């Protein structure tokens, strides 16, 4: 697949990027380079390769989901500039 100047202009418009007319040939060349690299990646044999979430195998630490330090509403709200009925009060920002 090859991208010409017209296609590069259309891609720039769809991406809402202002590209001057004299920069369109360079943009088309760069997009063609990206597409050729993607074609190279398609040639790689990945049969039997497990998907990865990280380049190093790791297990995230797990802990019990229990409340360890609750029931401190008064202490939490003590430094609030404005607290009402047990909640932080903030000024209205949307009319």
Residue pairs with C-beta under 8 A, 6 or more apart in sequence:
1 35
2 32
2 35
3 11
3 28
3 31
3 32
3 35
4 28
5 24
5 25
5 28
7 28
7 31
8 19
8 24
8 25
8 27
8 28
8 31
9 19
9 24
11 27
11 31
12 18
12 19
12 24
12 27
19 27
73 86
77 83
77 86
77 87
77 88
80 88
80 89
82 88
82 89
82 90
83 89
